[in-house]
Amino acid sequence: MTVKSGISGIWIIATGVIIAMLYLGRDILAPFALAVFLFLVIEGFARAIDERSEMLKRGWSRAVAILVVIGGFVGFLALMARGIAQFGSQGDLYLERINALLSDAYSALHLGDAPTLTELVFNESGQAFFGTIASATSSLTGDLVLILIYLAFLFLAQSAWPNKLDKIFPDLEQRDQVREVGEAARQGIETYLWTQTVISALITVLTYATLMVLGVDNALFLSALIFILNYIPTIGSIVAALVPPLFALVQPGGGEWFLGETAYTSYIFAGLVFAGVSFWQFSIGNFVQPRIMGDTLNLSALVVLLALAIWGAIWGIPGMFLSAPLTVLMMILFAQTESTLWMAILLSANGEPMSYGPVTNHVKVSENTTEEA
């Protein structure tokens, strides 16, 4: 009993120390983790090109993958900048609509004279809010540069890893086990990223078509924003369903072409946009995504939600984006030793965590022997 209590105490202390280190080192570790996952995306893309093309060698396949991924990333940033500029060109009209909505809200709630958006922005709380946004944007810009630097050095260090692995693990059996675990982690994370990309792209295309049919301004910008938000489990899809209706609510003349000009046109228009966007978010999220993502991650829904909250608290927005693949990695690593196997089982959806080590093999052999008996 004393030994078990001592082991539990060690685990509690070790967990606290690890969480503290992850939190204190978030400015370095979070960009590095994003660089690693971007590296895996590029390598997976290069591998796919290499398998399907007999003309390109692996080096050229990797170069094409880097150009496509980095080019897509730069194109996305350009699209976001263009979208923000387009909204800015109609700033006066949007400001007028927002002030009218504020007036309606204050009148409906009997709160007296409504302040203008300018008054809300330039009061003490508004300045603090936008100061926080400006600080986060500045930090994000610095992180992007750091991520690209990490990514470059990951490619430079890639060729030396096999030799280092041979020297760290001279025992052939142990070395093979480490390689199998590493391959399992790579496949799990890579498959998740590609699957999530396909699902996000499907939702984005359908949402873009819906927004275009309804006549929402800057539909491409809003759809691109939805594509990124869908990488955040659970919360991302909820926010993605709310963003377009909010823009539609303040859109000058929104919905008048088919609803006519009435006092409730903007509200009905926003409701239609919400219904259209939510339909794709929740239908694909509830019927398509669980079938694909459930098999890919092997994580229970509760674990995904808890992981989102925990990693978000430790690393902020990068932690939210990485919460699911990081939890998959933890499950695979926990499954390699008997002392942590129970944690891997708790994290898994079906009680069978992904593992290629002797621990899980021993467990499977024991289960088969019990069933035969």
LINQUIWO-V850006 format. One record per backbone hydrogen bond with DSSP energy under -1.0 kcal/mol. CO is the residue of the C=O (numbers start at 1). NH is the residue of the N-H. E is the energy in kcal/mol with one decimal. If there is no record, write none. Layout:
co->CO nh->NH e->E
co->CO nh->NH e->E
//
This chain:
co->1 nh->5 e->-2.1
co->2 nh->6 e->-2.3
co->3 nh->7 e->-2.4
co->4 nh->8 e->-2.5
co->5 nh->9 e->-2.4
co->6 nh->10 e->-2.2
co->7 nh->11 e->-2.3
co->8 nh->12 e->-2.3
co->9 nh->13 e->-2.5
co->10 nh->14 e->-3.0
co->11 nh->15 e->-2.6
co->12 nh->16 e->-2.2
co->13 nh->17 e->-2.4
co->14 nh->18 e->-2.5
co->15 nh->19 e->-2.5
co->16 nh->20 e->-2.2
co->17 nh->21 e->-2.4
co->18 nh->22 e->-2.6
co->19 nh->23 e->-2.3
co->20 nh->24 e->-2.9
co->21 nh->25 e->-2.1
co->23 nh->26 e->-1.3
co->25 nh->28 e->-1.2
co->25 nh->29 e->-3.4
co->26 nh->30 e->-1.7
co->28 nh->32 e->-1.5
co->29 nh->33 e->-2.7
co->30 nh->34 e->-2.2
co->31 nh->35 e->-2.2
co->32 nh->36 e->-2.3
co->33 nh->37 e->-2.2
co->34 nh->38 e->-2.2
co->35 nh->39 e->-2.3
co->36 nh->40 e->-2.1
co->37 nh->41 e->-1.9
co->38 nh->42 e->-2.3
co->39 nh->43 e->-2.6
co->40 nh->44 e->-2.5
co->41 nh->45 e->-2.3
co->42 nh->46 e->-2.7
co->43 nh->47 e->-2.4
co->44 nh->48 e->-2.1
co->45 nh->49 e->-2.2
co->46 nh->50 e->-2.6
co->47 nh->51 e->-2.2
co->48 nh->52 e->-1.3
co->49 nh->53 e->-1.2
co->57 nh->61 e->-2.6
co->58 nh->62 e->-2.5
co->59 nh->63 e->-2.0
co->60 nh->64 e->-2.5
co->61 nh->65 e->-2.3
co->62 nh->66 e->-2.6
co->63 nh->67 e->-2.3
co->64 nh->68 e->-2.6
co->65 nh->69 e->-2.7
co->66 nh->70 e->-2.7
co->67 nh->71 e->-2.3
co->68 nh->72 e->-2.6
co->69 nh->73 e->-2.2
co->70 nh->74 e->-2.7
co->71 nh->75 e->-2.7
co->72 nh->76 e->-2.1
co->73 nh->77 e->-2.0
co->74 nh->78 e->-2.4
co->75 nh->79 e->-2.4
co->76 nh->80 e->-2.4
co->77 nh->81 e->-2.4
co->78 nh->82 e->-2.5
co->79 nh->83 e->-2.4
co->80 nh->84 e->-2.4
co->81 nh->85 e->-2.3
co->82 nh->86 e->-2.2
co->83 nh->87 e->-2.2
co->84 nh->88 e->-2.3
co->85 nh->89 e->-1.8
co->88 nh->91 e->-1.7
co->90 nh->94 e->-2.4
co->91 nh->95 e->-2.7
co->92 nh->96 e->-2.1
co->93 nh->97 e->-2.0
co->94 nh->98 e->-2.6
co->95 nh->99 e->-2.3
co->96 nh->100 e->-1.8
co->97 nh->101 e->-2.2
co->98 nh->102 e->-2.4
co->99 nh->103 e->-2.1
co->100 nh->104 e->-2.2
co->101 nh->105 e->-2.5
co->102 nh->106 e->-2.5
co->103 nh->107 e->-2.2
co->104 nh->108 e->-2.5
co->105 nh->109 e->-1.9
co->106 nh->111 e->-2.7
co->116 nh->120 e->-1.9
co->117 nh->121 e->-2.6
co->118 nh->122 e->-2.2
co->123 nh->127 e->-2.4
co->124 nh->128 e->-1.8
co->125 nh->129 e->-2.2
co->126 nh->130 e->-2.5
co->127 nh->131 e->-2.0
co->128 nh->132 e->-1.9
co->129 nh->133 e->-1.9
co->130 nh->134 e->-2.5
co->131 nh->135 e->-2.2
co->132 nh->136 e->-2.4
co->133 nh->137 e->-2.6
co->134 nh->138 e->-2.4
co->135 nh->139 e->-2.4
co->136 nh->140 e->-2.3
co->137 nh->141 e->-2.1
co->138 nh->142 e->-1.9
co->139 nh->143 e->-2.3
co->140 nh->144 e->-2.2
co->141 nh->145 e->-1.6
co->142 nh->146 e->-2.1
co->143 nh->147 e->-2.9
co->144 nh->148 e->-2.1
co->145 nh->149 e->-1.9
co->146 nh->150 e->-2.6
co->147 nh->151 e->-2.6
co->148 nh->152 e->-2.1
co->149 nh->153 e->-2.0
co->150 nh->154 e->-2.1
co->151 nh->155 e->-1.8
co->152 nh->156 e->-1.7
co->153 nh->157 e->-2.1
co->158 nh->161 e->-1.1
co->160 nh->164 e->-1.9
co->161 nh->165 e->-2.8
co->162 nh->166 e->-1.9
co->163 nh->167 e->-1.5
co->164 nh->168 e->-2.4
co->165 nh->169 e->-2.2
co->171 nh->175 e->-2.5
co->172 nh->176 e->-2.4
co->173 nh->177 e->-2.0
co->174 nh->178 e->-2.3
co->175 nh->179 e->-2.2
co->176 nh->180 e->-2.4
co->177 nh->181 e->-2.5
co->178 nh->182 e->-2.7
co->179 nh->183 e->-2.6
co->180 nh->184 e->-2.3
co->181 nh->185 e->-2.5
co->182 nh->186 e->-2.5
co->183 nh->187 e->-2.7
co->184 nh->188 e->-2.5
co->185 nh->189 e->-2.5
co->186 nh->190 e->-2.8
co->187 nh->191 e->-2.6
co->188 nh->192 e->-1.9
co->189 nh->193 e->-2.6
co->190 nh->194 e->-2.4
co->191 nh->195 e->-2.7
co->192 nh->196 e->-3.0
co->193 nh->197 e->-1.9
co->194 nh->198 e->-2.3
co->195 nh->199 e->-2.5
co->196 nh->200 e->-2.7
co->197 nh->201 e->-2.5
co->198 nh->202 e->-2.3
co->199 nh->203 e->-2.4
co->200 nh->204 e->-2.5
co->201 nh->205 e->-2.5
co->202 nh->206 e->-2.1
co->203 nh->207 e->-2.5
co->204 nh->208 e->-2.7
co->205 nh->209 e->-2.1
co->206 nh->210 e->-1.9
co->207 nh->211 e->-2.8
co->208 nh->212 e->-2.3
co->209 nh->213 e->-2.1
co->210 nh->214 e->-2.1
co->211 nh->216 e->-2.6
co->218 nh->222 e->-1.9
co->219 nh->223 e->-2.3
co->220 nh->224 e->-2.2
co->221 nh->225 e->-2.0
co->222 nh->226 e->-1.9
co->223 nh->227 e->-2.0
co->224 nh->228 e->-1.5
co->225 nh->229 e->-2.2
co->226 nh->230 e->-1.9
co->228 nh->231 e->-1.7
co->229 nh->232 e->-1.8
co->233 nh->235 e->-2.7
co->234 nh->238 e->-1.4
co->235 nh->239 e->-2.5
co->236 nh->240 e->-2.5
co->237 nh->241 e->-1.4
co->239 nh->243 e->-2.0
co->242 nh->246 e->-1.6
co->243 nh->247 e->-1.8
co->244 nh->248 e->-2.7
co->245 nh->249 e->-2.1
co->246 nh->250 e->-1.1
co->251 nh->254 e->-1.8
co->253 nh->256 e->-1.4
co->255 nh->258 e->-1.0
co->255 nh->259 e->-2.4
co->256 nh->260 e->-1.2
co->264 nh->268 e->-2.5
co->265 nh->269 e->-2.8
co->266 nh->270 e->-2.3
co->267 nh->271 e->-2.1
co->268 nh->272 e->-2.4
co->269 nh->273 e->-2.3
co->270 nh->274 e->-2.6
co->271 nh->275 e->-2.4
co->272 nh->276 e->-2.5
co->273 nh->277 e->-2.7
co->274 nh->278 e->-2.7
co->275 nh->279 e->-1.9
co->276 nh->280 e->-1.3
co->277 nh->281 e->-2.2
co->278 nh->282 e->-3.0
co->279 nh->283 e->-2.1
co->280 nh->284 e->-1.7
co->281 nh->285 e->-1.7
co->282 nh->286 e->-1.8
co->283 nh->287 e->-1.9
co->284 nh->289 e->-3.3
co->288 nh->292 e->-1.8
co->289 nh->293 e->-3.5
co->290 nh->294 e->-1.6
co->292 nh->296 e->-1.5
co->293 nh->297 e->-3.1
co->294 nh->298 e->-1.9
co->298 nh->349 e->-1.6
co->300 nh->304 e->-2.1
co->301 nh->305 e->-2.1
co->302 nh->306 e->-2.6
co->303 nh->307 e->-2.9
co->304 nh->308 e->-2.0
co->305 nh->309 e->-1.9
co->306 nh->310 e->-2.8
co->307 nh->311 e->-2.8
co->308 nh->312 e->-1.7
co->309 nh->313 e->-1.9
co->310 nh->314 e->-1.7
co->311 nh->315 e->-3.0
co->312 nh->316 e->-1.6
co->316 nh->320 e->-1.5
co->317 nh->321 e->-2.0
co->318 nh->322 e->-1.9
co->322 nh->326 e->-2.5
co->323 nh->327 e->-1.8
co->324 nh->328 e->-2.1
co->325 nh->329 e->-2.2
co->326 nh->330 e->-2.1
co->327 nh->331 e->-2.4
co->328 nh->332 e->-2.2
co->329 nh->333 e->-2.3
co->330 nh->334 e->-2.9
co->331 nh->335 e->-1.4
co->333 nh->336 e->-1.4
co->340 nh->344 e->-1.5
co->341 nh->345 e->-2.2
co->342 nh->346 e->-1.9
co->343 nh->347 e->-2.0
co->344 nh->348 e->-1.7
co->347 nh->300 e->-1.1
co->357 nh->361 e->-1.6
co->358 nh->362 e->-2.5
co->359 nh->363 e->-2.3
co->360 nh->364 e->-2.9
co->361 nh->365 e->-2.4
co->362 nh->366 e->-2.4
co->363 nh->367 e->-2.4
co->364 nh->368 e->-2.6
co->365 nh->369 e->-2.4
co->366 nh->370 e->-2.3
co->367 nh->371 e->-2.5
co->368 nh->372 e->-2.3
co->369 nh->373 e->-2.1
//
